[in-house]
Amino acid sequence: MMTPQFARLGCHATNTSSVLSFFTETPSLPRAATASLLPTTLLALAFGATQRSPPLRAPGNSISFWSEPRPHTAFHFYLHLAPVGILRISQSRRRCQSTFRDAHQRVITMGSLAEEPQSLHYPHARRDESVLDIYHGTPVRDPYRWLEDPESEETKEFVEKQVKLTASVLEKCRTKEKLKERITTLYDYPKFDCPRKRGDKYFYTHNTGLQPQSVLYVQDNLDAEAEVLLDPNTLSEDGTVSLSASSLSEDGTYFACGISASGSDWVNIKYMRVADKTFASDTLDWVKFSSIEWTHDNKGFFYSRYPAPKEGVDAGTETEINLYHQLYYHFLGTDQSQDVLCWRDNENAKWLFGAEVTDDGKYLLLTIEEGCDPVNRLYYCDLSSLAAGLEGFRGTESLLPFVKLVDNFDAQYSYVANDGGVFTFITNKDAPRYKVTRVNLENPTVWNDVIPEAQSDVLSSATCVNEQQLIVCYLSDVKHVLQMRDLLTGDLLYQLPLEIGSVTKVSGRRQDKEIFFGFTSFLNPGTVYRCNLAAVEPVPEVFRETVVKGFDRDAFETKQVFVSSKDGTKVPMFIVFKKGMVLNGEQPTLLYGYGGFNISLTPYFSASRLALVRHHGAVFAMANIRGGGEYGEEWHKAGSLTKKQNCFDDFIACAEYLVSEGYTQPRKLCIEGGSNGGLLVAACVNQKPELFGCALAHVGVMDMLRFHKFTIGHAWTSDYGCSDNAEDFNWLIKYSPLHNVKRPWEGAQNGRRGVQYPAIMLLTADHDDRVVPLHSLKLLATLQYELCQKDPQSLQTNYIIGRIDTKAGHGAGRPTQKIIEQTCDAFSFFAMVADAPWIE
């Protein structure tokens, strides 16, 4: 979930081969802790274009490498992949008692396999019934509380046994090796990021196809030979060390980046002189949810960090809550202990701080967030007014003299441009679909709209280019539209032609007369366009077009439908299928969703999902349910807090549509989601088990009563609420996946005679310090006990397994091979339980 914007749960669009960590590099102010986003090519190959997910541009001159989706730039699709681990296994001992008592029940049970699977020997997990919490007078037991300790031998033994159990099931997936071979072939295509210009040089990332991580290149001009600036693949033998936040200095002399190990949110910042191509000795530790913002004098940069955790911790495996974020300035060539503390707030331990240096280098903007809602406080510091510069604060206890421009959490303000003290921002102040507004620092109470809120479209981003122009991106019924407008007046100059799909990134700065932007769709693996704004009639030209060997886009079709939810709300859903498909209800179907944190899911290319469509005759559907940002803040709020049930109702309605319209049937329908989407999947399975045949829940938030107690979970209360509050507890307890597992066959609940849970795979990873693994582990133990072990007459024969990866985190930075392995495990599991044959 996400600085908040980047401490959010990622929007993981799982299993896509072209991960699009898309964002527009526009002059909008990054959310407080928004780190630069990982370039599309660095994430390409991940599954789902997460994600996951967030907005405007990379802070200042940053080259964005990874960050959670931002509310107003619906360009991040984060891959959310879950793991495949190598652990020592102990022998599991207890046999599941689940068996059908008669053939009739076997036939009518929803989600059952075409052939009844052999009963599994589910590992015994100790239940401690003495663990009892009282929430506002209501007792709630937590018998697997011990699984919250990742370092205990008992937890390690539980994980080892689950890994062995899952391996035994995956061995039964007959098409797994074929699928892996095909997905690997389709993944093996070149992936390029949009070029970024700094000084007189161009920088971009490139992956030849199957490299673990994308490589950063530099070239003197677009026709010059490119040179490797940094190859992350040299930082580890197994590709599990990746680049996170990164930034180039204003003139392109210096490059800094965050280096993450095993997918953890923790990063170490290193920097280099571009001409040297070698890291300096300085290393900054315990950095998390941070951008890297260079001052224009090249003396150093701003960054955010937390106090160091307890000693001896394997960074990324700890569960302690993250508190007391702080903003620092680092002078090149000095030890981190000498860094200048620029801002802290000891009275608000959960707040997060992000910094951005304005395009003219004069001001430092400070954004403050208290959660993941698209709202922030906004302060500024005139760096040119500091008598002794930042050097004057070295060795002192004084914080920078920030001026409070907006000192409440009423709305979001993201920087676009400034002319001296006249600033232009994107905001949702009295504009749930966002607008562009302007204020003069000399008269801070008067704000004037430059581009008013649109009637129906959502303003996703705005980038100042060509001195006095804005390239703005709108989301119109979940498709992107690009326009050029006048910076001063907001007047529309012209619209750039686009197919139906998603703008993945806009690269350009105010001084640039040349811009680049990336585009993708379900059937377009990626195109980079170049546009000369100095031309009389600027026309985008193809700069780089991606070709995937063996992929024929004419063999597939896509459509968008609008489904009526339980309360009559129309919910958009995209459907991808093989051309000429007959609607006979026999197609295996994968339905993906997210629905939270104002994150929008827009069309993106996924080689792995297309392989599923091509070789298993599957249908892929993506539901744009409430809770996301597809229609602005009102759509977001309609799926959060007390209205969270709307997300589940929307997703269930989309599933029912796919059945009623003849695309599939319940036993062939698989639902998938990651992070907040993992919660979505688990909640829907609890509420409607008869509707699904398979469920893939990646790194999900499963314990809704305790999520706020671990790492950055406290930031998600803006979307979920908090069990510490009586009112919030009353809605959380009703859908919390961990607390709503019930045997559907008991008491013929709602006419569910013979109904069992669908086959379930919960996916998590040992270094996920965003949504810590305890969520999936506790739910896994609960599902296996309640459905398979507690009742000797259990009807549950569908598999309940967990895939627990090692040296992996919430999704970011996962190497290509791990992505492919995880995708193949998940999809071959789905194909097996849906009885989907292989089609050459």
N, C-alpha and C positions, 0 to 999 in steps of 0.2 A: 504494500500500500504505500505508500509513497511518501524531498525536503520537506517537507511535506510534499511539495509536489514531487519531491524525489524520494520521499520516504514512503510514498504511497505504495500500494501493493502493486505491482506492475500489471500492466494490461498485457497479458500474455496471450498472444494468439498462438496457440501451440502448434507444433508440428508444421511449420512452414519452412520452406527451404530458403527463402530469401528474406532474411529477417529484415525488417525495415525498421531501423531505429530512426524513424523519421522525425525531423523537426524542421522548422523553417528558421534559417539563421536571420531573423528579422530583428529590428531594433526594439524588440519588446523586452521589458525587464524580466529576467528569469525569476522564478519563484524563489523565495528565500533560500532554500538550500539546494537550488537546482544546479546540479553539476552539469558540465558540458555533456552532451549526448554522444553516445558511441556512434560513429559513422555507420551508415547503412552497411557498408561492406564489412565492418568489423563484426557486425551482428548477423550478417547475412548467413543464412543457413540455420538459423535457429528456428524453433518451431513457432509457430504462430506469429505473425508479425504484430509482440507485445508489444517485453513488451515494454509486446504488453505492450506510447501511449503518450507524452505531455507537451509543450508549447512555445513559445515564440522563438526566440533565437538563443543560440548559445551565448552566455553572458559575454558582453563586451566583444573582445576579439577571439574568444575561445573557439577552438575546433571542438564541436561537441562529440563526445564519445558515448556516454551512456547516462541516462537519467530517466526518471519515471515520467510518464506522460503528463503533460501540462494541460490544464483545462482549456486554454484557448488555442492550442495548436493541435488539432487532432491528427498529428502526423506520426505518433509513435505506435508502432506495433511491436510489442516486445515478445520475444520468443520466450515461451515458457516451456522449458523442457525439464523433465525430471529424469532422473538418474538411472544409472546402471552401475551398481557398485561392486567392488571386489572386497569382500570381507571374509573372515574365517567363519565357518558355520558350525553350529553344534546340532546334534541330532534332535529334531523335534519329536515330541513324545505323544501328544494327545491326539486322538483321532476324532474328527468331526462326526457327530452322530447323525448328521443330516441325511435322510433317505426319504424317498417318496413311498407312501404306503400302498398306493395303487396306481395303475396306469392312467386312470382318469385324471388324477391330480397332475400327473406328469404332463398331460396334454394341455391342460388349461392354464398351467402356470406361466405367467408372463415372464419373458426374459430367459426362459430356460434354454439350454443348448439343444441343438438338433439331436445330439447324442448325450445322454446323461453322463456328466463327468464322474470319474472315480472320486469317492470321498477323499478329501484331503486330511492329512494329519496336522491340524492347526496347532501351533505351539501353545502350551499353557502359559498364561501370563497372570502373575499373582494379582489378586484383587484385595485392596486394603479398604475394607468397608468402614474403617474407623475415621477415614478422612471425610469430614462433614463440614460444609460451610453454611452459614445462615445468611441468606440474602433478604433483608427487609421482612424477616419473619418466615421466610420459606427455606426449609432445609434442602440442600443439594449435595449429594454425595459425589466424590471424585476419586473413585477407587484406583485409578491409574496415575495419580499425582506423581508417583515415583518416576514416571517416564519423562518428567520435566527436567530431570538431571541427566544431561548428555554424558557426563563423566562417570556415572555409576556403572559398576560391573554388571548389575542387573539389566540396565538399559542396553548396554552393549551386547549382552547375551540375547536379549529380545530382538535387537536389530539383526544379529547374525542368523538367528533362526528364521526370521521373516525373509531375509535375502535368499536363504536356501529354499524356502517354500516357494517363493516367486520363481526362482530358477527352474524348479521342477515343473511348474505350470507352463512357463515359456517354452520349455522343451517340447511341449505338445503342439505348439503353433507351427503347422506344417508349411505355411507359406513365408515364414519369417526370413529365411535366407534369400529367397527370390525377391522379396520386397526390399531387403537391404541392398541387394545388388542393383535393383532398379532405381531406388532412391539415391544411392551413391552415384550412379551414372548421371542422373538428372541434376544432382547437386554440383556436379563437376563442370561448372561454367564460370567464366570470368565475371567478377562483380566489382563495380567501380562506384566510388562516392563522387559527389559534385566537387569540382575544384574550388579551392578557396584562395583568394589572392591576398598576400601580405607583403608589403613593400613591393619589390619588383618580381617576386617569386610566386609560384603556384604550388599548392599542397593538396594532396588527395590520398585516399586509401584505396587499396586494390587487393583482391584475393583472386588468385589464379583459378580457384575452384574448390579444392579440398584442403587448402592450408588451414591449420588449426585456428589461427588468428589472421586478420587482414593486416597488410603492411602499409606503413605510411611513407609516401614518396614526396619528393620535392623536385621542381624543375624551374629553370630560369625563365622559360616562356612556354607556351602551349605546344610549340613545335620542337622544343629542345628535348634531349634525352633525359628521362626521369632517373633520379638517383634515390636509393633507399635512405630515408632519414632515420627510421626506426622500425625494426622487424621484431614484433613481440614474440615471435616464435623462437627467438634466440634466448629468451628470458627463462625458459624452462624446457625440460626434455619432453614433457607430455602435453604441452600446449595449454596448461591450466592457469598460466599467468597471463593476464590481459591488461589492456589499457582501459582506464576509466576516464574521469574528467581530464581534459587536455586543453591547452591554450597556446596560441602564438602571440608573441609580443606585437605591438602595433606595427613596427617596421619589419617584422619577420626575422629579426636577429636571433631571438630566443624561442625555444619550444619547451613547454612544461607539461607534465602529464601525471595522472594518478595511476599507480600500478596496483592491481588487485590480484590476490592469490586465491585460487579455488572458488572464485565467484563471490567472495565476501564483499559486503558493502565497505569494509575498511580498506583504505588505500594508503600507499606511501607516495608522496609527491617527489618526483625527480625532475631535473631540468637540464638542458644542454644549449650550447651555442650551435645554431643550425650549421654554421660553416664547419664546426668540429665533428658533429655527428657522434659525440660521445658524452655521456652523462657526467655532470660535475659531481663533486663528492657530497654536496649537501643532500640530505634526505629528511623529509618531514613525515613524522609518524602520526598514527591515530587520527587520520583525516577521514571524515565521513560526511556525506550530504554537502558537498562543497563544490563551488566553481573555482577557477583559478583566474584571477583578474590582474593583469599587468598594469603598472603605472607606465605612462608614456615616456618616462625618462629611462626605462629599462633597468632601474635599480632593484626592482623586486616585484612581488605580487601579493595580493590578498588571497586568503583561503580560510576555510572554517574547519574546526576540529572539536573533538570532545576530550575531556581529561582521560589519561591513559587508564584502562581497566586494571584489574588486579594482575599481579605478575604471574607468569607461568601459563597464561591463557593462550590457546590456539585461536588466533584472531578469526572470528567468523563462526566459531562453535559455541561461544558464550551466549547466555540468554539474558544477562543483566540489562535493565532498562537504560536507555540512552538519555542522559540528562546533562544540562549545562553546556549547551553548544556555545562556542566562542568564535569571534572573528579576529584573525591575526594578519599581520603584514610581515613577510619574510624578505630580508635584504640578501641579495645574492652573495655567496661566499661566506656566510656566517652560520653559526650553529643555531638549531631550532630554539634552543633555550634563550636566545637573544631576540627572538621575534617580538614585534610590538603588538601588545594586546589592544585591539582597536575598539571592541565592543563586547560586553557581556551583560547579563541581567540575572543576578543571583536570586531575585524575587520571583522569577518566572522560569523555573528549571526546564520546562518542556518546550520552550520557544526555540525556533530555529532561525538562524541568521544567514542571509545571502548577500553578496556584494556585487556591484557592477560599476565599472569605470565608464563614464560617458564617452561618446565618440570623439569629443574634443579633448579628452584627458583632464578636464578641469574639475569635474565633480565625481565623488564617490557616492553611489546610491546604496542604501541599506534597506533590504526588505526583511520584514519580520513576520513569521508565520507561527500560529499556535496549533495548527492541525493541517488536514489535507483539503479543507475547503478552499475554493478560489477567492481568498481574501488575504490581505496583508497590510501591515503598517508600512509607511514609506518615509524614510529619513534621508537627508543628504548632507554631505560635508564638502565645502569648497576647498579642495586641496591646494589651490593657488593662494589661499588666504592664510595658510599655516606659515607663520613667520620663519621658522627654522625647518620647514618641510616635515616629512615623516621622521627624519633623523632626530628632530627635537623631542620625539616621544620615546626614543630608545633609553632604556634604563629607568623609566619613570612608571608611575602607577596611573597616569592620566589616560583616559579614553579619548578618542577623537571627538571634536566638538560638533556632533551631528545636530542638524536642525530638523524638527519634526514637521514634515509637510502633511502627512496623514497619520493620525495617532489613534486609530481605532481599527477594528476588524469588520468594517461594513462592506468592503468591496475589494476587488483586486486591481492593482495598478502595475502595468508592465511597460517598461521604457521602450520608446520607439526612436526618438530623436530629440535634440535640443539645439537651440540657437541662443547661446549665452544662457541667460536665466529663464528663457521661454522653453518649456518642456512639452513634449507630445507623448501621450501614453495611450495604451489600450486599457479599457476598464469595463467592468460590468456594473458600475455604479448606476443604479436605476436603469440598467440595460442588461437583462439576463442573456441576451444574444450578443453582447459586447458591442462597443463602439470605440471610436478614436476621439480623444479629448485633449485639451491644451490648457496649460496654466502658466502664469508668470510668477516666478518666485517672489517678486516684489509685491504681488497682490494675490497671495495664496488661497484666498477664499473664493476667488472667481475662476470658474472652470467653464470653458466654451467648447461645445462639440464641434469637431472637424468632420467626422463621418458619423452620422447618427446611426443608431441601432437599426438594422434591417428588419423588414416586416416579418420574414420567416427564416432567412438564412442566418447562420452563426458565423461571426467573424473569428477566424481561427488564428490569423497572424497578420502582421504588417511590418514590412521591412523598408527602411529608407534607403533609396538608391539614386544614382544620377543627380545628386545634390538636392533636388527639390521634388522628388517623386516618391510615391509609396507603391510597392507591389503588395497587394492585399490578397489574402486567401480566404474564401468563404466556404462553409460546408452547407451544401444545399441538398436536402434529402439524402444525406450520407455520401455525397459526391462532391469533389472539390471544384471550385471555380477560381480562376486567377484574374485579377484586374489591376490596371495601372491607374493611379489617382494622383492628383496634385497634393503635395504636402501641405501647402498653406491653406487651400480652400477645401480640399477633400473631393473636389470634382472628379468625376469619372473621365479618364482620358481615352482608354480603350480596354477591351477584354482580350486576354490571350487565349487562343484556341486550345482546348483540351478534350480528350476522349473522356468517357465515363470512367472514373478511377480516383486515384489519390496522388496529391502532390506530396512527395516524401521529404523534400527539403528545398529551401531557397537559399542560394549562396550569393551574397553581394553586400556591399557596404555603401555608405552615403557617397563616398568619393568615386565609386565604380560606375562606369558607363556601360559595363558589360556584366550580365548576370547569368547564373546557371540555376536550373531547377531540375529536380528529379521527379519522375512520374512512374507509377505502377498501377496494375489492376489485377484482377484474378487471373487474367490470361496474358498479361504483359509483365515479363520478368524484370523490367526496369529500363527506362530510357532517360538519359541526361540531355537536357536541352540547353542551348546557348543563345542568348539574345543580346544584340547590340542596340542599346537604348539611344545611341547617338544617331541612328539611322532615321530618315524622314518617317518611314513606316516600319517600326521594329517588328520583326517576325521571328519567332523561335525557330531555330534550326537544330536538327539532331546532331549532338556532339558525340555521344556514345550510345549505341543501341545494343542491348544484351540479347544474345542468341543462345538458346538452350538446345543442345544437340538432342535430337529425338523427340522434341516437343512440337506438336502440331496444334496450334491454337484453334484451327478450324474444326478440330474433332470434339470441341467442347462448347457448351452454351452457358450463359449466365442470365439470371433474371432477378428482378427485385419485386417482392410482393409486400403487401401491408396486411398484417394479421390482426384480427380483433381480439384483444385481451379480455380478461374476465370482466373488467369494468367498461369495456367498449373502446378503450384507447387503441388506436391503430399503431402497430409496432412494425417497423421495417425489418425485412429479412432478405438477405441475398441467398440465392441458390445456384450452385454450380453442378453441372451434370454432363454426361456424355450426349453428344448430339444424336438425336433419333431415339432417345430412351423412351420406353413404353411405361406409362404410369399404371403398373399392375400391383403395386404394394410389395414388390419383392426386392427392392434395392436396399442394400445396407446403407445406412445414412448416418453421417456424423454432423451433429449440431453443436456449434461452438458459441459461447457467450461470455460476457464479462459483467456489465451492468453495475458500475460503481465509480466513485471518485471523479466524476465529470470526464471520464476518458471515453473517447469515441473510437469505435472500430470501423475503419474504412477499408475499401477493397485493397487487397495486396496479393502478390504472387506467392504461391507455396508449391514447390515442386513435389514435396512429399504428399501433400493432400491430392494433388493431381495424379500422382502415381496410384493412390488409393482409388480414385475415381476410374482411372484407366484400367487397372489390373484386377480390381475387385468389383467393378461395376457399381461403385458407391456414388452416393450423392453427398455433397458438402453444403452445409447451410450455416450462415452466420447471422445471428439475431442481434439487432440493435435495440436491446431492451432498455427500459428506464433505469436511471442511476448513472448512465453514461452522459456524454456531453453532446450527443448528436443533434439535439435541438436546443442547446443552451442550458442555462442554470435551472430553469423550471423543470426540464426533463431530468436533470440530475437530482434535484430535490424530490421529485416524484418517486424516486427509488432509493431514498436514504432515510435513516432514523426510523420514525414511526411508520413510514411508508415503504420500508424495505421489502415487505411481502409482495409489492407490485413487481419487483424484479423476478421473483419466482413465478408469479402468475403469468407474466409476459413470456417467460422461457417455456413454461408448460404449454401455453397457448400456441407457441410456435411449433413445439413438438407435436401437439395434437393436429395442427394444420398439416404437417408433413404426412401424418397417418391418414387423415380424412381425405386429402387430395390425391392419395394413391402413390406417393413417393416411396413409402415404406410401411412397416408394421412394427408394433412395439418390440418384438424380440430381435429385430434387426436395427433398432435405433440406438445409437450411442451418443451420449452427451459428454462434452469436454469443456474444461475451463481451467484457468490457472490463477492462483493467488486469490483475489476477490472472486474470480471465476471458479476457483476450486470450491469455495464456500457455496456458490450458486449451484454447482453440480450436486454437492452433498445434500444441500437443503431440499433440492427438487427430488432426489432419490428418496429421501425420508418421506416427503409429502405425497409422492405419486410413484411408488415402486413398480406398479403394474404397467407404466407407460414406457419403460426403458428396458433394453436388453443388455446394455453395457454402460459403464460410467468411468470416465478418466478424469480424476480430480488432481490437478497439479498444485503442489505447494499451497494448499488451501488454508484459510482461516477457519478452523473447525471448533475451537472452544471460544464461544462468544462471551463467556463470562469472565475470562482471564486474559484475553489477548493483550489488553493494555498494560499488562505487568511485565512484558518482555520486549527487549530492544526498543524499536521505534513504534511499537504497537499503540502507544498512547496517542500518536498523531492520527490514528484512524477513528478516534471517537467522534470526529466531526461528521463521519458518514454513518457510523454504527450506533453511537451512544456509548454509555458505560454502565456496567452492572452495579457500580457504586451508587448510582442514582435509582431510586425505586421505580420511577416511571420508565426509565430505559430498560431496567431489568425485566419488567413485565412484557416488553416486546422481544427482547433478546432471547429469553428462555423459550419462547414459542418456536423459534426457528434455528437456534444453535444446533448445528449438526451433531455434536457430541451428546447433546442432551435429548435428542428426539429420535433415537434409534428404537424402533418397535418391530416386533414380529408381526407382519401384516396378516398372517394366516390365523392369528389368535382371535377368537370371538367373532370370526367372519366379519371383521371390521369393514364397514361400508361395502358389504358384498364381495369382499376380497378372498373368498374361499380358494385355497390353493395358490395364492399369490406369494411369491418370494421376492427378495431383493434381486436386482440385476447383477450380473458379474461386475465387480468393482476393482479398479486398480487405483490406489492412492500413491502419488509420486511425490517424493521429497528428496532433500540432499543434506549432507552433514554440515556444510558450511552456509546454509541458508540462514543468515542473520537478519533477514527481513521478516519473513513468516517462519519462525523457528520450527524445526522438525517435530517438536513435541505435539503440535496440532495434529499432524497426520498420524503419529504413533499412537496417541491416545484414542483417536477415532478408530484406527485399525484394530486395536485391542478390543474396543467396545463392540465393533461390528462382529468380529469373530466370536466373541463370547455370547452376545445377545442372540445372534442368528444361528450359530453353529454348535456352540458348546453348552449353553444353559439348558436347552430343552432337548431331552433324549428323543423326542418325536419331531424334531425340527424338519421343516420342509426345504430348508436352504441347501441346495446343491450347487448353485452358481458360485463361482470363485470369488473370494474376498482376499485380495492380496495387496502388498505394498512394494513399491520399487524405490529403493533407498540408495541414492548415488553417493559416491565419495569424491572428495576434492571438487565439489560443485556447490553452487549457491542457489539464489532465487531465480536465476536464468541468465543474467548478464555474464559475458565473458566465457561462456561455455565453449570449448573447442569443437570444431566441426565433427570429429569422429564421435564424441560423446553425444552430440545432437542427433546424428544419424542413428546411433545405437538406441538411444532413448525413443526416438520416433518409431523405429522398427519394432521395438518391444511393445509399445502402446498400440500401434496400428495392427500388428499381427495378432495381438490379444483380442482386439475388436473383431478382426476378420474371423478368428476361430469361433468366438461365441456367437457371431452372427451367421456362422456356417456359410461364409462367402468364399466361393471357389476362385482359383487363380485364372485370370484371363490373359492370354498372351497378346 
